């Protein structure tokens, strides 16, 4: 959970800005800010404080509140500039300060509005605030020097808007990238949920069916099957809790992923829960593999064993070959069950094989699955050990 406290450097930065505005306010008072009529002088003292209070508040991105607060204070500043310009500006201007603190506060408000305001109201707020900034020097008259200052402030306003818009675009790009990563993570979690839960639940079903048949003849074997069902159920619940936790809080840490080095325990669990016997054949080292390749190899074997439990009729042996070459990792899972019936074949591929295709293609590899030459079902996967663009 994100802490509600702001980072210390943001707090110090805001304090520094307040100090700078206070210094500019003292300069304004020293050089004639209060020489105006009392109501106007009080308003000129109040405006920098009001503007600073608006843009120093914390706002969410695309905030609708920010322009609703910024527009009134900018409109008041703009109206005051127009009033002073029409009421008493001499041809050569006044030596009084036009309001440096108010200028800095409006530029800060312009930056924050361009960065944070809602898209519907941001252009109007930026336009009004920018006009208020440009007209500030004209409070002292229309002499050339004040017109030049107005042009310089127009450039400063453009810089503030550009900086705010640029940071806004960076934030938007980061949010889009984060959303894409989270969407990919959720798709990954959906595949993980299918792989783990389907594998464990299929084992529970097979063991429950076996325990029903042997319960009367051999109670001890039935008890052992029930213990295995309990263990598989506990693993299923753990997988469910982990997936639900991650889906509720995407920033939650993930449990360590199973990799190709964990294939032996996977096959041991399959042998305990299935009438078929799985045999592992390894050619080459399975450590130090790229993590995405190693985890994908584990999931390929897991899904293949799950499908053997579900679909392989009278399968007695399942052979799992894993071979590593300098550039590739090859995985083959083959069973000796009955061949598919010509009329119906095996059941249509479900989400498991779809997820495997996506996973293997994501690492630049390929995967095939189909009936063996003589009997059974064969699944082949090849994954490069160096990155390749998916076909």
Buried (B, 14 or more C-beta within 10 A) or exposed (E): EEEEEEEEEEEEEBEEBEEEBBEBBEEBBEEBBBEBEEEBBEBBBEBBBBBBEBBBEEBEEBBEBBBBBBBEBBBBBBEBBBEBBEEBBEEEBBEBBBBBBBBBBBBBBBBBBBBBBBEEBBEBBBEBBBBBBBBBBBBBBBBEEBBEBBEEBBEBBEEBBEBBBEBBEEEEEEEEEEEEEEEEBEBBBBBBBBBBBBBBBBBBBBBBEBBEEBBEEEEEBBEBBBEBBEBBBEBBEEBBEBBEEBBEEEEEEEEEEBBBBBBEEBBEBBBBBBEBEBEBEBEEEBEEBBEBBBBBBBBBBBBBBBBBBBBBEEBEEBBBBBBBEEEBBBBBBBBBBEBBEEEEEBEEEEBBBEBBBBBBBBBBBBBEBEBBEEBBBBBBBBBBBEEEEEE
